[in-house]
């Protein structure tokens, strides 16, 4: 099963399943194609956007479970 962790790079999460983009967009990560997406972890991005990384990881993994 595919699993997301908070230390994964945003690009890696999107490569697991493009549908993950919806979750990232909802919390204000609108620059999914920018250079930061290729070098920033979910944890770092959540800190910048004021989002709860643990909740995001939980939501993403629940989404992937249903795939």
C-alpha positions in Angstrom: 0.0 0.0 0.0 1.1 3.5 -0.8 1.9 5.6 2.4 2.5 9.3 2.8 4.9 10.5 5.5 5.5 14.1 6.6 9.1 14.0 5.4 8.1 13.2 1.8 8.8 15.8 -0.8 5.6 17.3 -2.3 6.4 16.0 -5.8 6.8 12.5 -4.3 3.3 12.7 -2.9 1.9 13.8 -6.2 3.7 11.0 -8.0 2.0 8.5 -5.7 -1.4 9.7 -6.8 -2.3 12.9 -8.7 -5.5 13.1 -6.7 -3.5 14.1 -3.7 -3.2 17.6 -5.2 -6.8 18.3 -4.1 -5.8 18.0 -0.5 -2.8 20.2 -0.9 -4.8 22.9 -2.8 -7.4 22.9 0.0 -4.8 24.1 2.6 -3.4 26.8 0.3 -0.6 25.0 -1.5 -1.4 26.4 -4.9 2.1 26.3 -6.4 2.4 22.5 -6.9 4.4 22.9 -10.0 6.9 25.4 -8.7 10.5 24.5 -7.7 9.5 24.3 -4.0 7.3 21.3 -4.8 10.5 19.5 -5.8 12.5 20.3 -2.7 10.1 21.0 0.1 8.7 18.3 2.4 5.1 18.2 3.5 6.2 19.2 7.0 8.1 22.3 5.7 5.2 23.3 3.4 2.6 22.9 6.2 4.7 25.1 8.5 4.8 27.8 5.8 1.1 27.5 5.1 0.0 27.2 8.8 -1.5 23.8 8.2 -1.5 20.7 10.5 0.9 18.2 8.9 -0.3 15.3 10.9 -3.9 15.9 9.8 -2.8 16.3 6.2 -0.8 13.0 6.3 -3.8 11.2 7.9 -6.2 12.5 5.3 -3.9 11.6 2.4 -3.3 8.1 3.7 -7.0 7.6 4.2 -7.6 8.7 0.6 -4.9 6.4 -0.7 -6.3 3.5 1.4 -9.5 3.7 -0.6 -7.6 3.5 -3.9 
